[in-house]
Amino acid sequence: MTAHESNEAQVNFWEAAGPVWKKEQEQLDAQISPHGSKAIEVLAPLAGETIIDVGCGTGTSTFQIAEEVGNGGRVIGCDISSTMVDAARGRAASLGVSNVEFVAADAHTHAFAGDADAVYSRFGVMFFGDPKGAFVNIRTALKPGGRLCFVCWQPPTLNPWVTAPLEAARKHVELPFGNDPRSPGPFAFADSAWVREVLDGGGFADVNLEPFEAQADLGPDIDAAVQFVMGINPATAGIADRDPEKAKALFADVADALRPYLTDKGVQTASATWLVTATNAG
């Protein structure tokens, strides 16, 4: 498969995922917020800066950064899913946030203006068919000396919030991400050495990775957690309508997989990420 074909596959996948993720926006934000907020803290946006948010989704991280840069700054949210970008634009209008803009584009090929002080991403950079080429292009968005900061998942074994339900679901449905650990998918950047190689190949300097851990909140009870984790996966979203019998068996197995993580605060599991920083050496 060529990089172009793989990238096209990602476009198709995220267009399909867009409506699902829009529907589950609040729960998704709650689950990954500790990691995204920590990455913003590490990025340390300054008043008046121009910052690009790659893989902005429905805009939550874009709005958070917009508060930091103030009215004299600007945040550009970029996402491959037009559905999520449309949702982000709607949220910006309803919230009255004027220092943001959103573009439906593939950061791997988008022609950036080259005037950004920083590029940020909350779990939006692990899905490129050609990651080295993608980061070559992302670096063109930055001024000389500009900063890069993104958060990505550490290995699956440290993230039972996704591995436990997906292993249960795999018995019933074909999942969209393959077994190649470096293929586009949630854990494509789990290997810190590979992340360094990709960023070095993209022309970045001062590459650094710091581990970060937080609890993943999947829902107040088992039923809610099952609905959430199956709802955000396009392979299983809506399966109850398409195939009720298969859904019944799938949900039962996923519930069993999540039961060990039920606490008095709801269904919670460990989650672990890399906080990655680098600079554009010019």
C-alpha positions, 0 to 999 in steps of 0.5 A: 500500500502506498502512502497516498492509498493509506492516507486515503484510507484514513480520510475515509475512516475519519469521515465515517467516524466524524458523526460518531465522535461528534455524538460522543464529544462530551464523554470523549473530552472527559476521558482524554482531557487530563492528557490534552490539558497536560500537553497544553501546559507543556506547550505553554501558549503565550498571549498573542501567539498563532498556534495550529491544532492538528486533529482538532476534532470538534474543537475542545482543545482549540478553544482551550488554547484560544483562552491562553493566546487571548484576543490578540492571538489566533488558533487554527484547528485542522482536522481531516473530518469535515463533520467534526470541523463543521461541529467545531465551527458551530460550537465556536459560533455558539460560544462566541469565540472569535480568535479561532478558525477551522479548516477541513484538511489533511495536515500531511498535505495541507499548504500551511502559511508558515507563520505559526509559533507552535503546533499542538495535537491531542491524539491527532498525529498517529494516523498518517500513512507517511508519518515522516512526510507528514511531519516534514509538511507540519514543520512548514507551518512553523516559524524558525524556532517554532514549537511542536507539542503533541500527546500520543498513547504509550503501548496498548499494554499500558492502556487497558481502557482500549485494549480490554474492550477491543479484544472482546469485540474482535471476536465479533467484528473486524476492527479498522486498525491492523496488527502492524504497530507502526501502521496508522492507528491509536498506538502508531507512536507507542514506541518512543524510538520510532517517534524520535525517528519520525521527528528527526526525519521531519527535520525537527530538533530538541525532540523530547518525550515525557511519560504521563499517566491518568485515569480514563473515565469510561462511564458511571457504570458497566452499561454506560461504559460499554455503550461509550467504548463501542459507540466511538468505534465506527466498526461497532457504532450502531451495531444494535440497529444493524444486527441486534443478535450480534450486538447482544453477544458483543456487548456481553463480552465487552461488559465482562472485559470491563467489569474488573475496572468497575469502581465506586466512581464508575468504570475507570482504567489506567491510561498512559501517554507520551508528551512529545516536544520538539522545535523547528530548527529553521 
